Amino acid sequence: MKKWFQKAMVSAVAVVTLGLITPSHAFWENVFDGNSQHKTLIEHQNETTTTLVAYADEQPIVEQIYEPIDFMKEAKEQAYTKFGAKVGPKIQQDFDELIFPKMQEAIDFTVARVGEQELSNLAITENPSGNYSEKIFNIYNRETREDMIRFHVRTENRPFEGFYYNFHYHTYEDNFVSHYELGEIYWSKNTPPKWLS
């Protein structure tokens, strides 16, 4: 009698859900044997379908585990991506010698102030902005999606001098208002190409 009832329930679930759910016989054996793995069988209804859902006594807690990031490697890659093939070769040496060491200090200082749990959630954005936009990359928390530090480069045209690249960053601590200077690189008197080009 028990086997007949189990088969009838499996068929009923398949018919009621239009074949979308076909629970295995093992599921129903656990339900009817009083196995504590499955606590309740709840019927959810809406205007178009009826679905049977089983809830376990204890849901496993799944934590998102992220691979540790080499912030310096990623930061340099994103900067080189932003520079592109036209700007990159001309400013790369100055960037590596003058700007990047200060960028490293800012990253180290920011990362050192967060807890171990938050540190494992930090990541660097990809896809720096092109055209003449300032964004190089941001370091942000993957879970909260909130930025911690933003690195920018602004193109400045100074009369009678030419164009400079002004590297700076902003932090969450003052709501990204203040500019923290990293340094400048001279381009030339000619208008520089767009980023990413």
Secondary structure, DSSP 8 states (H G I E B T S, - for coil): -HHHHHHHHHHHHHHHTTTS----HHHHHHHHTT-TTEEEEEEEE-SS-EEEEEEESS------------HHHHHHHHHHHHHHHHHHHHHHHHIIIIIHHHHHHHHHHHHHTS-HHHHTTEEE--S---BT--EEEEEEETTT--EEEEEEEEEEEETTTEEEEEEEEEEGGGTT-S-EEEEEEEEESS----BT-
